[in-house]
Amino acid sequence: MEDELLAQRREKLDRLRSDGIDPFPHAFPGVEAIAAVRAAHQGLADGEETEVSHRVAGRIAARRGQGKMAFIDLVDRSGRIQLQARLDVLGAETHERLLNLDLGDLIGIDGTAFMSRRGELTLRVDGFTVLAKSLRPPPDKHHGLHDVETRYRQRELDLIANEESREVFVNRARIISAIRRALDDDGFVEVETPTLVSLYGGALAKPFTTHFNALHQDMYLRIATELYLKRLIVGGLERVYELGKNFRNEGLSPRHNPEFTMIEWYEAYADYLDETRRVEEVVCAAARAVDYQGELQLFEPWKRITLRDAILEQTGIDVLEHRERDALAAVIDAHPTHRIPTKDRTWPQLVDDLLGEFVEPTLQQPTFLMDYPVELSPFAKRHREIDGLTERFEAYICGIEIANAFTELNDPDDQRARFEAQVRYAGEGDEEAQPYDESYVRALEHGMPPTGGVGVGIDRLTMILTGRDTIREVILFPALRD
């Protein structure tokens, strides 16, 4: 059946060419967005005619009627509009050619606006141009495209069939623009740092490895932009941000894609408390950009709770009273809802396991989880009041971490000791431990001012603001098994 449909469409392609019509022309200038055409005629009464001509283009989504008069639905990114094709306007040959086109074909039309008696804005087709002959049928117009595997692998079909999917990705672009604008307006400079690096760093994660043939050495796709951006702070740029791709060699889940989009910003003379307020401002700007109307209390001051208190609240375990690995493991093993394997896990991994298992699912409304142990935070400055902690927070919404931030560690001797501790954790089996980066320590030795820094996950934030359940819904082409 499919082969027969493809053959019929190719026959129509050949017929267009034999009639001297180019089915794939170079351009069609002067096109208006359908939404703009609709907005221009909002006050038109039912049955009212105009002499206003418009040029629109898009994909044929539906067709009704034959003979002397037919109606076609044309769709572009901004919306849908009804076209009226009349034999007495177009002439027999042109009228027949228009009605012989297939669903999914791309056309451009020049037409005159009027309001139908049923109150539907319509363009009477005065002339049309085939812009691209579709050789494959579009997804079923009544049922749309619902097969998840097809939607992710052939996103173009998803976007053709599902207006909701198109709106998600338009909103994603609005979110990014709003965040950029908020930072730009406050004096930040957007920069670009290397994606291919000789030493990965700035996060606790496994990298993707490749090989640089010209240099005869292995290289990595970056897992974060942090260390390069802070070197720019050392250089005096003072307020910088980068929005781009990071890569982490981890599993797939509703919250994880190995290639993902982050924005990181750093500002001199600020600390992590300043950054809580900036995160609130940036997220609110993004929410306003998509006209967020959900139940999340994004526009109010967010809850703040320490990591220690959050774990204690949910488990009864005070991690700061059990600072040795074996002591914490014993308490976890004895817990009445024991669900965390402790064998071969380091102390920071056990704390992170408690966080992920018991605390994160409870953080539905916007929450800042504050003051992380130094073992979990190799780049955060030590807490100015509490020994053993750092000035670090993570922001959570809907049980999802959307941001990570520090008062940045700017003491080169302390940073060197933190790197050495990470090397020990790697020796104990932590595959995500941070490697030692001597060039970064050397940069700090030139002097970095007090600095606050934040990383926000664009994909996860888009999930939340558009009401999606999985990160694959907000990434145009998510990672999939072949």
matplotlib code that plots the C-alpha trace (Angstrom):
import matplotlib.pyplot as plt

x = [0.0, 2.8, 4.7, 1.5, 1.1, 4.7, 4.3, 1.2, 3.1, 6.0, 3.7, 2.3, 5.9, 6.6, 3.4, 4.3, 7.7, 6.1, 3.8, 6.9, 6.5, 9.5, 8.3, 11.2, 11.7, 14.5, 12.5, 9.1, 9.8, 7.4, 5.6, 3.6, 3.1, -0.4, -0.8, -0.1, -2.8, -5.3, -4.4, -4.9, -8.6, -9.8, -12.7, -14.1, -17.8, -19.2, -19.6, -17.6, -15.4, -12.2, -9.9, -6.8, -4.3, -1.9, 1.0, 1.3, 3.1, 2.9, 1.9, -1.4, -3.1, -6.6, -8.9, -12.7, -14.8, -14.0, -15.6, -16.0, -15.2, -13.0, -11.4, -7.9, -6.3, -2.8, -0.5, 2.7, 4.7, 2.4, -1.0, -3.6, -5.8, -8.5, -8.1, -10.9, -10.1, -12.6, -12.8, -14.0, -11.0, -8.2, -9.3, -9.8, -6.1, -4.8, -7.8, -7.4, -3.6, -4.2, -6.8, -4.6, -1.9, -1.5, -1.7, 1.8, 2.7, 4.2, 2.6, 2.7, -0.4, -1.5, -5.1, -7.7, -9.1, -12.7, -14.7, -16.9, -20.5, -19.5, -17.0, -13.8, -11.2, -10.4, -8.1, -9.6, -6.7, -5.8, -2.7, -0.4, 3.1, 4.2, 7.2, 8.0, 6.3, 6.0, 6.9, 5.8, 2.4, 2.2, 1.1, -2.6, -4.4, -7.1, -4.9, -1.7, 1.6, 1.6, 4.1, 6.9, 9.7, 8.7, 8.2, 11.8, 13.5, 11.7, 11.0, 10.2, 7.0, 6.2, 6.4, 4.2, 1.6, 1.5, 1.0, 1.7, 5.2, 5.8, 4.7, 7.1, 10.1, 9.0, 8.7, 12.1, 13.5, 11.6, 13.0, 16.6, 16.0, 14.5, 17.5, 20.0, 18.2, 18.1, 21.8, 22.7, 20.6, 22.6, 26.0, 27.0, 29.1, 28.3, 31.4, 32.4, 34.9, 36.3, 34.0, 36.9, 39.3, 42.5, 41.3, 37.7, 36.4, 33.9, 31.5, 31.5, 30.8, 32.3, 33.4, 33.1, 36.6, 37.8, 41.2, 42.8, 44.8, 46.9, 48.1, 48.3, 46.4, 43.1, 40.7, 37.3, 34.0, 33.5, 31.3, 31.0, 32.2, 33.0, 36.8, 37.3, 34.7, 36.4, 39.7, 37.9, 36.9, 40.6, 41.3, 39.0, 35.8, 34.0, 30.5, 30.4, 28.1, 28.0, 25.0, 25.9, 26.2, 27.8, 28.4, 28.3, 28.8, 25.9, 22.7, 19.4, 16.5, 13.5, 15.9, 19.2, 20.4, 24.1, 24.2, 22.4, 22.2, 23.4, 23.9, 26.6, 27.3, 29.9, 30.0, 32.8, 32.1, 29.0, 28.4, 26.0, 23.3, 23.4, 23.0, 19.8, 18.2, 19.6, 18.3, 14.8, 15.0, 16.2, 13.6, 10.8, 11.9, 11.7, 8.3, 6.9, 8.3, 6.1, 3.1, 3.5, 0.1, 0.7, 0.6, 4.3, 5.1, 7.8, 7.1, 7.4, 10.6, 11.7, 12.1, 15.6, 16.7, 20.1, 21.1, 21.8, 18.3, 16.6, 18.2, 17.5, 13.9, 13.3, 15.4, 16.3, 20.0, 22.4, 25.1, 27.3, 27.4, 28.7, 31.6, 33.4, 32.4, 32.0, 30.0, 27.5, 27.2, 26.4, 23.6, 22.2, 22.3, 20.4, 17.7, 14.2, 13.6, 17.0, 17.1, 20.6, 23.5, 26.5, 29.2, 32.1, 30.5, 32.5, 31.2, 30.2, 28.5, 26.4, 25.3, 24.4, 22.5, 20.4, 19.7, 18.5, 16.5, 14.7, 15.0, 14.7, 11.3, 9.8, 11.1, 8.2, 7.8, 10.9, 13.5, 17.1, 19.1, 21.9, 25.3, 26.8, 29.6, 33.0, 33.5, 30.7, 31.8, 35.4, 35.0, 32.9, 34.3, 34.3, 31.4, 32.2, 30.6, 30.2, 33.3, 33.2, 30.5, 30.7, 28.7, 26.9, 23.2, 21.2, 17.8, 15.0, 11.6, 9.2, 11.8, 14.3, 17.6, 17.6, 20.6, 23.9, 25.7, 28.6, 30.5, 33.4, 36.6, 39.3, 42.1, 44.6, 46.0, 42.6, 41.7, 44.9, 44.0, 40.4, 41.9, 44.1, 41.1, 39.2, 42.2, 41.9, 38.1, 39.0, 41.4, 38.6, 36.4, 34.6, 34.6, 33.0, 35.7, 37.2, 40.7, 43.5, 43.8, 47.1, 46.5, 43.3, 45.2, 47.9, 45.2, 43.9, 47.4, 47.1, 44.1, 40.4, 38.1, 35.2, 32.8, 29.4, 28.7, 25.6, 24.8, 21.2, 19.9, 18.0, 16.4, 15.1, 13.9, 12.0, 10.5, 9.1, 7.8, 6.1, 4.7, 6.6, 7.3, 10.6, 13.6, 13.2, 10.1, 12.1, 15.2, 14.6, 16.7, 17.3, 19.9, 18.4, 19.7, 20.3]
y = [0.0, 2.4, 1.6, 2.4, 5.8, 6.7, 5.7, 7.9, 10.9, 10.3, 10.2, 13.6, 14.9, 13.8, 15.4, 18.7, 18.6, 17.6, 20.6, 22.8, 23.5, 23.3, 21.4, 22.6, 26.3, 28.4, 31.0, 32.6, 36.1, 38.3, 35.7, 36.8, 34.6, 33.1, 34.4, 38.0, 37.6, 36.5, 39.3, 41.8, 40.8, 40.3, 42.7, 41.3, 40.4, 37.1, 37.1, 40.4, 40.7, 42.8, 43.8, 43.1, 40.6, 38.5, 36.1, 33.1, 29.7, 26.4, 22.8, 21.5, 19.9, 19.2, 19.5, 19.6, 19.6, 19.3, 20.7, 24.4, 25.3, 23.6, 24.5, 23.8, 24.2, 25.6, 25.4, 27.3, 27.6, 30.3, 28.7, 27.5, 29.3, 28.3, 28.8, 28.9, 27.6, 28.7, 27.6, 31.0, 32.7, 30.3, 29.0, 25.3, 24.2, 26.0, 25.0, 21.3, 21.5, 22.9, 20.3, 17.5, 18.3, 16.0, 16.5, 17.5, 19.4, 22.8, 25.7, 29.5, 31.4, 35.0, 35.5, 38.0, 37.9, 37.5, 36.1, 33.2, 33.1, 30.6, 33.1, 31.5, 33.9, 32.7, 33.6, 33.3, 31.9, 34.2, 32.3, 29.6, 28.2, 24.7, 25.1, 21.5, 18.3, 15.9, 12.4, 10.7, 11.0, 13.0, 11.3, 10.6, 13.9, 12.6, 10.7, 12.7, 11.0, 9.3, 6.5, 7.7, 6.0, 7.5, 11.0, 11.0, 9.4, 11.4, 14.7, 16.3, 14.2, 15.0, 18.7, 18.3, 16.3, 17.7, 21.4, 20.9, 19.6, 22.7, 24.9, 23.1, 24.0, 27.5, 27.9, 26.4, 29.2, 31.8, 30.5, 30.7, 34.2, 35.4, 34.0, 35.6, 38.9, 38.9, 38.4, 40.7, 43.5, 43.1, 43.5, 39.9, 39.1, 35.9, 33.9, 30.6, 28.1, 24.8, 21.9, 19.5, 19.5, 17.8, 17.5, 17.4, 19.1, 21.2, 18.4, 14.9, 12.8, 10.4, 12.0, 10.9, 10.2, 10.7, 10.9, 14.0, 12.5, 15.6, 15.8, 12.0, 12.3, 11.4, 14.3, 14.7, 16.3, 18.8, 17.9, 21.5, 25.0, 26.0, 26.0, 27.9, 30.5, 31.1, 31.6, 34.5, 35.9, 35.8, 37.6, 40.5, 39.9, 40.0, 38.9, 36.1, 33.4, 30.6, 28.7, 25.5, 21.8, 19.6, 15.8, 13.2, 9.6, 8.4, 6.4, 7.5, 8.4, 10.8, 13.4, 12.5, 12.8, 12.4, 15.6, 18.4, 22.2, 24.2, 27.9, 28.7, 32.3, 33.7, 37.1, 38.7, 40.2, 38.0, 34.9, 32.0, 34.0, 36.6, 33.7, 32.4, 35.7, 35.7, 32.1, 33.2, 36.2, 34.2, 31.4, 34.0, 35.7, 32.4, 31.6, 34.9, 34.4, 31.3, 32.7, 30.0, 29.5, 26.3, 25.5, 26.0, 29.0, 30.3, 34.0, 33.9, 33.6, 30.0, 27.8, 27.4, 24.4, 23.0, 19.6, 18.3, 19.2, 17.9, 14.5, 14.5, 15.4, 12.6, 9.8, 10.6, 10.3, 13.2, 12.8, 15.4, 13.3, 10.3, 11.8, 8.5, 6.2, 3.1, 4.9, 6.4, 3.0, 1.3, 3.8, 3.4, -0.4, -0.2, 2.1, 0.7, 1.5, 0.3, 0.7, 2.0, -0.4, 0.7, -1.7, 0.0, 3.5, 6.5, 8.8, 11.5, 8.9, 7.7, 11.2, 11.7, 8.4, 9.6, 12.8, 11.1, 8.4, 10.2, 14.0, 14.9, 13.4, 15.6, 18.9, 19.7, 23.4, 25.5, 24.9, 25.8, 23.0, 24.8, 24.2, 21.0, 19.0, 19.8, 16.2, 16.7, 20.1, 20.3, 23.8, 25.5, 27.9, 26.6, 27.9, 31.1, 29.8, 26.0, 23.8, 21.0, 22.6, 24.7, 27.6, 25.7, 25.2, 23.1, 24.3, 21.8, 22.0, 19.0, 16.8, 17.7, 19.5, 22.5, 24.5, 24.1, 27.1, 28.1, 30.8, 29.9, 28.5, 31.1, 29.9, 28.0, 26.0, 24.8, 24.0, 22.0, 20.0, 19.4, 18.0, 15.7, 14.5, 13.8, 11.7, 9.6, 9.1, 8.0, 5.5, 4.2, 3.5, 6.7, 6.8, 10.3, 11.9, 15.2, 14.8, 17.1, 20.2, 22.0, 24.7, 25.7, 25.9, 28.0, 30.4, 30.8, 31.7, 34.9, 35.8, 35.4, 37.9, 36.7, 35.1, 33.5, 31.0, 29.0, 26.3, 25.9, 23.0, 24.3, 21.0, 20.3, 23.9, 23.6, 20.3, 22.0, 25.2, 23.3, 20.5, 17.6, 14.4, 13.4, 15.3, 13.6, 15.7, 19.0, 17.9, 17.9, 14.8, 12.9, 10.1, 6.7, 3.2, 2.4]
z = [0.0, 0.9, -2.3, -4.3, -2.6, -3.2, -6.9, -7.2, -5.8, -8.1, -11.1, -10.0, -9.7, -13.2, -14.5, -13.0, -14.7, -18.0, -17.7, -17.4, -13.7, -11.4, -8.3, -6.3, -7.0, -5.5, -3.5, -2.9, -1.5, 0.4, 2.5, 5.5, 8.6, 8.7, 12.3, 11.1, 8.3, 10.9, 13.2, 10.4, 10.0, 13.6, 13.3, 10.0, 10.2, 9.0, 5.3, 4.9, 1.8, 1.5, -1.3, 0.7, -0.8, 1.1, 0.2, 2.5, 2.2, 4.0, 3.9, 2.7, 5.8, 4.6, 1.5, 1.3, -1.9, -5.6, -8.7, -9.1, -5.5, -2.9, 0.4, 1.5, 4.9, 4.8, 7.8, 8.6, 11.9, 13.2, 12.5, 10.0, 7.4, 5.1, 1.3, -1.2, -4.7, -7.3, -10.9, -12.2, -10.5, -11.4, -14.7, -15.5, -15.9, -12.8, -10.7, -11.6, -10.9, -7.4, -6.5, -7.8, -5.2, -2.3, 1.5, 2.7, -0.5, 0.2, -1.8, -1.8, -2.7, -3.4, -2.1, -1.1, 2.4, 3.3, 6.2, 5.4, 6.4, 9.1, 10.6, 9.2, 7.8, 4.3, 1.5, -2.0, -4.1, -7.0, -7.9, -6.4, -6.8, -5.9, -3.5, -2.8, -3.9, -1.0, -2.1, 1.1, 2.7, 6.0, 9.3, 9.4, 9.7, 12.1, 14.6, 14.4, 15.2, 18.6, 18.3, 20.6, 18.8, 15.5, 17.0, 18.4, 15.5, 12.8, 14.6, 11.4, 11.2, 14.8, 14.0, 10.9, 12.7, 16.2, 16.8, 20.5, 19.7, 17.6, 20.5, 22.9, 20.8, 20.1, 23.8, 24.3, 22.1, 24.1, 27.3, 26.0, 24.7, 27.9, 30.0, 27.6, 27.7, 31.5, 31.7, 28.9, 30.4, 33.7, 32.1, 31.4, 28.4, 26.4, 25.5, 23.9, 25.3, 23.9, 23.4, 22.6, 25.6, 26.6, 30.3, 31.3, 34.5, 36.3, 37.2, 38.6, 35.5, 33.0, 29.7, 26.1, 24.7, 21.1, 19.4, 17.9, 14.9, 14.2, 17.8, 18.4, 21.7, 23.2, 23.8, 25.6, 24.9, 27.7, 30.7, 31.9, 30.9, 34.5, 34.7, 31.4, 32.5, 35.8, 34.1, 32.2, 35.6, 36.5, 33.3, 34.3, 32.3, 35.7, 34.4, 31.8, 30.6, 28.1, 26.7, 24.9, 24.8, 27.4, 27.1, 29.9, 29.3, 31.4, 31.0, 29.5, 31.7, 31.7, 33.2, 31.4, 27.9, 27.3, 25.1, 26.9, 27.0, 29.9, 30.7, 33.2, 34.5, 36.8, 38.4, 40.4, 43.8, 44.4, 46.5, 46.5, 48.3, 45.5, 43.1, 44.7, 43.9, 40.3, 39.7, 40.9, 38.5, 35.5, 36.0, 36.4, 33.2, 31.4, 32.9, 31.8, 28.3, 27.9, 29.9, 32.5, 34.3, 36.3, 40.0, 40.7, 43.0, 40.7, 41.2, 45.0, 47.1, 46.9, 50.0, 51.4, 53.4, 54.2, 52.7, 56.2, 57.5, 54.3, 54.7, 58.4, 57.9, 55.4, 56.9, 60.5, 59.5, 60.4, 57.8, 59.5, 62.7, 60.6, 58.7, 58.1, 55.3, 57.4, 60.1, 57.6, 55.8, 59.0, 59.8, 56.3, 56.5, 59.7, 58.4, 58.5, 54.8, 53.7, 49.9, 49.3, 48.7, 50.6, 49.4, 47.5, 47.9, 49.1, 51.8, 49.3, 47.1, 50.1, 50.9, 47.3, 47.3, 50.4, 48.6, 45.4, 47.1, 49.9, 49.4, 45.8, 45.2, 48.0, 46.4, 44.2, 44.8, 44.0, 46.6, 47.2, 48.9, 50.7, 52.3, 50.9, 52.5, 51.1, 49.9, 47.4, 46.2, 44.8, 43.4, 46.1, 48.7, 52.3, 54.4, 56.3, 59.5, 59.5, 59.4, 56.8, 54.6, 51.5, 50.2, 47.6, 46.6, 44.2, 43.0, 42.6, 41.0, 40.6, 42.2, 39.4, 39.9, 37.6, 38.9, 40.8, 42.3, 44.5, 46.1, 44.0, 45.6, 44.8, 47.2, 44.9, 47.8, 48.9, 45.3, 45.0, 48.1, 46.8, 43.5, 45.5, 47.5, 44.2, 43.0, 46.2, 45.5, 42.0, 43.6, 45.8, 42.7, 42.0, 38.2, 38.3, 40.4, 39.2, 37.6, 38.7, 36.6, 37.3, 34.6, 36.5, 39.8, 38.1, 36.8, 40.4, 41.6, 39.5, 41.7, 41.2, 42.9, 45.1, 42.6, 42.5, 39.8, 38.6, 36.0, 34.9, 32.8, 29.9, 28.9, 32.5, 32.9, 29.6, 30.7, 33.8, 32.1, 29.3, 31.4, 29.8, 31.6, 29.9, 28.6, 25.2, 24.7, 24.8, 22.8, 19.1, 18.4, 21.7, 22.0, 21.0, 20.5, 16.8]

ax = plt.figure().add_subplot(projection="3d")
ax.plot(x, y, z, "-o")
ax.set_aspect("equal")
plt.show()
